[in-house]
Amino acid sequence: PSQPPSRQVVDLYAGIGYFTLPYLVHAGAAHVHACEWDEDALAALSRNVAANGVERRCTVHAGDNVQAAATLAGVAHRVNLGLIPSSEAGWPVA
């Protein structure tokens, strides 16, 4: 069965899982769609998700956030934009 949107999260700029993992491990998110383009970060994110035993509740989307976000419209109630120093350029995508 599908989860309520309020329990699903889209994490743009997921990196190695800085926010993805706390959502899954500690905050009770039913599912996180983690979006990232960097190959090294993707490899680390996949390892970290597996190491924490939450791979069944996380979908990793490799590639450009604009393209990933377009396929995820309406999937989640919460969108995380954890890009430092500013995620402002990603606001229209979210």
Secondary structure, DSSP 4 states (H G I P E B T S, - for coil): -PPPGGGEEEEET-TTTTTHHHHHHTS--SEEEEEE--HHHHHHHHHHHHHTT-GGGEEEEES-HHHHHHHTTTT-SEEEE--SS--GGGTTT-
